[in-house]
Amino acid sequence: MTTYKSKLHETVSTTPTDYWNDSCSIEELTYAVEHGAVGATTNPTIVANVLKKEMNLWEERIHQIIAENPIWSEVEITWKLIEEMAVRGAGLLKPAFDRERGKKGRLSIQTNPQLYRNARGIAEHAIHFATLAPNMQVKAPVTSAGVKAIEEATYHGVSINATVCFSVSQALAVAQAMERGLERRSAEGKSIAEMSPVCTIMVGRTDDWVKVAAKKNAVDIDPAFLDWAGIACFKRAYEIYKEKGYRPRLLAAAYRHLGHWSEFIGGDVILTIPYEWQLKINASDIEVRPRMADPVDPIIVKALLSKIPEFRKAYEPDGMTVAQFDTYGATVRTLRGFISSYHELQGVVRDFMLPNPDL
């Protein structure tokens, strides 16, 4: 009888499902790799939190970056720090990258969230990030400009991880953009063999927005149903990806409960899991068995569709046009959060450059 290190180790050892660490923290990523993780993700909020937690690893280096670049602003120094944190995390994943020939073992680094309206700016940022290490995966938002950037960056050989995505319609727009980029690249005889495009659906943030909409409109619905919104969207997108034969893989993010792990076991998908949720999963008594093919209770889906229009937008393949992605509530909330965290990170750097003389 095989003995597994943990629930997560059993998940990745017995099913096609992969898991990533939802952080570039060295301590957290080390734990995740030991339990079978083959990737990691970052965003401005994650980087800000990691820096607070592991300041002892970065304080001296921040002073060095400032000293080495006397004309740089806090913006340039902040990005240099973000890049170095990502490269350090990528080093821990390089063995998996080499073993899997580029299909796994990547570290996701996010493009500037303030560029969400600028397709050219997102694409240029993505192309630059891909040069930092051989196993970089670059995150671009699924806004109307982001969809254009995703195609262009894919064409240039960047393995994209589409983010700020909450709906089936967004996931389908991403897959189509990535497929166009791959086809353009292949048509010119350029290699795509080691590329590994990914589309994230932030299932927990889908739940969050559906709950906000339900509360705002005083919807009479079983509260437990609301925890299935993101799962239902992810499973529907997965079915369509398989039906259409799309090459990108889906990734579930933004954990709110253990169903965001257990319901996706068995799918050829990626689960990016925060460290605290990895501990909860590994300590749980939930059986590791395939559930990806299990449909969400039709009663739950019917209730969500009939009572919450914001869920219908997320669940239906034609629920939103590309032009509507930018104003979807979950998109706005997430972009505002990422931009705020980006400014917070600049504030941390500013305190190194201009320490408060009153303290």
C-alpha positions, -999 to +999 in steps of 0.1 A: +000+000+000+014+034-010+019+059+018+015+095+008+031+125+025-001+145+026-035+150+010-020+173-016+008+148-024-018+121-029-038+145-051-009+151-075+004+115-073-029+097-081-047+121-105-038+145-134-044+175-111-014+197-103-010+222-075+010+254-072+020+274-042+000+307-042+030+327-031+067+334-039+076+331-002+107+309+001+095+292+033+060+285+019+073+275-015+098+251+000+069+234+020+048+232-012+075+217-033+081+190-006+044+181-009+043+179-047+038+215-060+051+222-095+046+259-098+039+291-079+020+324-084+025+360-073+006+392-076+011+426-060-009+417-029+011+384-025+044+402-030+035+429-004+026+402+022+057+381+015+079+411+019+064+418+053+068+382+064+103+377+050+118+413+054+148+398+070+157+381+037+153+413+017+162+443+038+198+443+030+191+437-007+167+467-009+194+490+005+218+476-021+194+482-050+189+518-039+226+524-036+234+508-069+208+529-088+211+565-075+188+580-101+160+554-099+126+563-085+107+541-060+088+528-090+119+514-107+133+500-074+099+484-066+099+465-099+135+455-095+125+440-061+095+422-076+116+407-103+143+395-079+117+379-056+102+361-086+136+349-098+145+336-064+113+316-062+117+304-098+150+288-087+132+265-064+110+253-093+138+249-119+142+211-112+106+205-120+108+228-151+138+208-164+122+174-156+089+183-173+106+201-203+089+234-196+054+221-191+056+225-153+079+242-128+071+278-135+068+309-113+041+334-123+049+371-121+022+397-127+024+426-151+017+461-138-019+461-127-022+498-137-018+488-174-051+470-175-063+493-203-031+492-223-027+462-245+007+472-259+020+480-224+008+446-210+024+427-239+057+446-236+058+440-198+051+403-203+078+399-230+103+415-207+094+393-177+098+362-198+135+371-201+141+370-164+144+333-160+137+303-184+108+292-162+088+324-159+050+324-164+036+359-169+002+370-156-019+393-176-054+405-167-085+394-186-097+429-195-106+439-231-070+452-235-056+422-217-072+397-241-053+414-270-021+414-250-024+377-242-026+368-279+004+390-287+026+379-258+017+342-266+028+348-302+061+361-289+067+328-270+056+339-235+038+313-214+009+334-201-012+329-170-043+349-175-056+364-143-084+387-131-107+362-146-140+350-129-163+338-156-168+312-184-169+339-210-136+353-199-120+319-198-132+312-234-119+345-247-085+337-231-084+302-247-092+317-281-066+344-278-040+319-267-049+296-296-045+324-321-011+333-306+000+297-308-012+293-343+005+325-355+037+314-339+036+279-353+028+293-388+061+311-387+080+279-377+086+291-342+086+265-314+057+261-290+069+228-276+079+241-242+052+267-238+025+261-211-003+287-213-027+288-184-060+305-177-069+312-141-104+314-128-105+331-094-133+309-081-133+324-046-136+359-059-165+347-082-182+335-050-174+368-032-190+389-060-221+367-062-225+371-025-222+409-027-248+409-055-271+386-035-268+408-004-272+441-023-304+429-039-317+411-008-320+378-027-338+350-009-315+320-015-300+292+006-266+308+017-248+275+011-257+277-026-234+308-029-203+288-022-209+268-054-208+297-078-171+296-086-171+258-087-200+258-112-183+283-134-149+264-133-165+231-141-185+245-170-154+262-185-135+229-181-161+210-200-160+235-229-122+235-229-122+197-233-150+198-259-131+224-280-097+208-275-082+240-262-045+237-254-043+260-223-050+245-189-074+260-164-062+270-130-084+275-099-074+303-075-086+324-046-095+298-020-124+303+004-133+268+014-120+232+009-144+226-019-121+247-040-097+219-038-118+187-034-143+195-062-115+199-088-096+167-080-092+145-110-093+173-136-064+180-159-061+214-141-039+234-117-049+244-082-029+274-069-033+272-031-022+296-004+000+281+023-026+283+051-051+264+029-025+238+021-022+232+058-060+229+062-062+205+032-034+183+045-051+182+080-085+175+067-103+141+066-117+147+031-111+117+009-088+122-021-109+110-051-118+124-085-148+148-084-141+170-113-167+152-135-193+154-107-218+180-118-229+207-094-264+200-081-288+213-108-310+227-081-282+250-069-273+261-105-310+268-113-314+289-082-283+309-088-292+315-124-328+325-117-321+348-087-287+364-093-280+380-127-244+385-118-240+347-116-256+343-150-230+367-164-203+345-150-218+311-158-231+314-193-206+311-221-221+343-237-227+359-203-205+389-212-189+404-242-151+411-242-160+448-239-180+441-207-151+424-189-137+456-176-168+467-158-178+433-142-179+438-105-154+411-096-130+426-122-133+461-107-129+449-071-098+428-079-081+454-100-086+480-073-071+456-048-041+448-069-034+485-077-037+494-040-013+467-031+011+479-058+010+514-043+015+499-008+046+481-020+060+513-034+053+529+000+075+502+017+103+510-008+098+547-002+104+542+035+138+528+027+146+557+004+132+584+025+130+572+061+108+592+083+130+616+103+103+619+130+106+582+141 
